[in-house]
Amino acid sequence: MTHPRVHLVEWLRDAHAMEQHSEQMLRGQAKRLERYPKLAQALQRHLEQTLAQKELLEQCLQRMDASPSALKDLAGRLGAGAQALATMAVEDEPVKATMACLAFEQMEVATYTVLFAAAHQAGDIQCQRMFDRLLQEEQAMAGWLRDSLPGLVQAYLARDAAADRSVTTQSMAPGAAQPPQAPPGPAAKDVPFDGPRPR
């Protein structure tokens, strides 16, 4: 039977890789979503939290005479890059990016819930308290994103509608490029008369 501490170490490494993913994702999205200041600022603050969380995980691993997994950390960074490319390729990036952040926060909540229970089973009270703190931070961020999503959707739709109206107005303005016109038909006198001719 595998000792709970062995599982705890492996799950800690998974969590460290997860925070690597989170760091890469938050850095990119905080920059790309500058047109939504509240969201960008919240992501930047959570990025700072993420960096601190990663250090705490490293300290916990060191106390267990273990270290992060370089392979898992690399996978986390690559996964964040792929996710960023996926959200950049869509027109509604602000909405899709926030949805991705919320989903990722929920995974982090689940991860720290598992680590809390594993630390308790392994008898590591210090790590257990740390996981409880990190769990609360992730729950708070997930709650903020969930509560902010409806307002973000409304702001995005209003901005999108305003952009559409601007394009329509510009196309109707004097001097604006107009669609090509059909060439004029032949003059009336040149039209062949194929019907019966009057007598």
C-alpha positions in Angstrom: 0.0 0.0 0.0 1.3 3.4 -1.0 1.8 5.8 1.9 -0.4 9.0 1.7 2.7 11.1 1.7 3.8 9.7 -1.7 0.5 10.7 -3.2 0.8 14.1 -1.5 4.1 14.7 -3.2 2.8 13.8 -6.6 -0.3 15.9 -6.2 1.9 18.8 -5.0 3.9 18.5 -8.3 0.7 18.6 -10.2 -0.4 21.7 -8.4 3.0 23.4 -9.1 2.6 22.6 -12.8 -1.0 23.9 -12.6 0.3 27.2 -11.2 2.9 27.4 -13.9 0.0 27.2 -16.4 -2.0 29.8 -14.4 1.0 32.2 -14.4 1.4 32.0 -18.2 -2.3 32.4 -18.8 -2.8 35.3 -16.5 0.2 37.2 -17.9 -1.1 37.0 -21.4 -4.8 37.8 -20.7 -4.1 40.7 -18.3 -2.3 42.4 -21.2 -4.8 41.5 -24.0 -7.8 42.6 -21.9 -6.7 46.1 -21.1 -9.9 47.5 -22.7 -11.7 46.0 -19.7 -9.7 47.7 -16.8 -11.5 46.0 -13.9 -11.0 42.5 -15.3 -7.4 43.2 -16.3 -6.6 44.6 -12.8 -8.2 41.6 -11.2 -6.2 39.2 -13.3 -3.0 41.1 -12.5 -3.7 40.9 -8.8 -4.4 37.2 -9.1 -1.1 36.8 -11.0 0.7 38.1 -8.0 -1.2 35.7 -5.8 -0.3 32.9 -8.2 3.4 33.6 -8.0 3.2 33.6 -4.2 1.2 30.3 -4.3 3.9 28.7 -6.4 6.6 29.7 -3.9 4.6 28.1 -1.1 4.2 24.9 -3.0 7.9 24.8 -3.6 8.6 25.3 0.1 6.2 22.5 0.9 8.0 20.2 -1.6 11.4 21.1 -0.1 10.2 20.2 3.4 9.3 16.8 2.0 12.7 16.4 0.3 11.1 16.7 -3.1 11.1 19.1 -5.9 8.8 20.2 -8.8 8.6 18.1 -11.9 10.3 19.8 -14.8 8.3 17.8 -17.3 5.0 18.6 -15.7 5.9 22.3 -15.4 6.8 22.4 -19.1 3.5 20.8 -20.0 1.7 23.4 -17.9 3.5 26.3 -19.8 2.8 24.7 -23.2 -0.9 24.2 -22.2 -1.2 27.8 -21.3 0.3 28.9 -24.6 -2.1 26.7 -26.6 -5.0 28.0 -24.6 -4.0 31.6 -25.3 -3.8 30.9 -29.0 -7.2 29.3 -29.0 -8.9 32.3 -27.3 -7.0 34.9 -29.5 -8.4 33.2 -32.6 -12.0 34.2 -31.8 -13.8 37.6 -32.0 -15.3 37.4 -28.6 -11.9 36.9 -26.9 -12.8 38.8 -23.6 -15.8 36.6 -23.0 -14.1 33.3 -23.9 -10.9 34.3 -22.0 -13.0 35.0 -18.8 -14.9 31.7 -19.2 -11.5 29.9 -19.5 -10.2 31.7 -16.4 -13.3 30.7 -14.4 -13.1 27.1 -15.5 -9.4 27.0 -14.5 -10.1 28.6 -11.1 -12.7 25.8 -10.5 -10.0 23.2 -11.3 -7.6 24.9 -8.8 -10.4 24.8 -6.2 -10.7 21.1 -6.7 -6.9 20.6 -6.6 -6.5 22.4 -3.3 -9.5 20.5 -1.9 -7.7 17.3 -2.7 -4.4 18.5 -1.3 -6.0 19.6 1.9 -7.6 16.2 2.4 -4.3 14.4 1.5 -2.3 16.5 3.9 -4.7 15.7 6.7 -4.4 12.0 5.9 -0.6 12.3 5.8 -0.6 14.1 9.1 1.1 17.2 7.7 -0.6 20.0 9.6 1.6 22.8 8.2 0.8 21.9 4.6 -2.8 21.4 5.4 -3.1 25.0 6.7 -1.3 26.3 3.7 -3.7 24.4 1.3 -6.7 25.8 3.2 -5.4 29.3 2.6 -4.7 28.7 -1.1 -8.2 27.1 -1.4 -9.8 30.2 0.0 -7.9 32.4 -2.4 -9.0 30.4 -5.4 -12.6 30.3 -4.2 -12.6 34.1 -3.9 -11.2 34.5 -7.4 -13.7 32.0 -8.9 -16.5 33.8 -7.1 -15.4 37.2 -8.4 -15.1 35.9 -12.0 -18.5 34.3 -11.8 -20.2 37.4 -10.4 -18.4 39.6 -13.0 -19.2 37.6 -16.1 -22.8 38.9 -16.7 -21.5 42.5 -16.6 -18.6 41.7 -18.9 -20.9 40.1 -21.4 -23.1 43.2 -21.4 -20.1 45.5 -21.8 -18.8 43.3 -24.7 -22.1 43.2 -26.5 -22.6 47.0 -26.1 -19.1 47.6 -27.5 -19.7 45.2 -30.4 -23.0 46.9 -31.3 -21.4 50.3 -31.2 -18.6 49.1 -33.5 -21.3 47.8 -35.9 -23.1 51.1 -35.9 -19.8 53.0 -36.5 -19.1 50.8 -39.6 -22.6 51.4 -40.9 -22.4 55.1 -40.4 -19.0 55.3 -42.1 -20.2 53.4 -45.1 -23.1 55.9 -45.6 -21.0 59.0 -45.2 -20.3 61.2 -48.3 -17.1 60.2 -50.0 -17.2 56.7 -48.5 -16.4 53.8 -50.7 -19.6 52.6 -52.4 -20.4 49.1 -53.7 -19.8 48.7 -57.5 -22.8 49.6 -59.6 -24.2 47.4 -62.3 -23.3 48.6 -65.8 -26.1 50.5 -67.5 -28.3 48.5 -69.9 -28.4 49.3 -73.7 -30.3 52.5 -74.7 -33.9 52.1 -75.6 -33.3 52.6 -79.4 -30.7 49.8 -79.4 -33.0 47.2 -77.8 -33.9 44.6 -80.4 -37.7 44.2 -80.8 -38.6 40.6 -81.0 -42.3 40.9 -80.7 -44.8 41.3 -83.4 -44.3 44.6 -85.3 -47.2 46.9 -85.7 -48.7 47.1 -89.2 
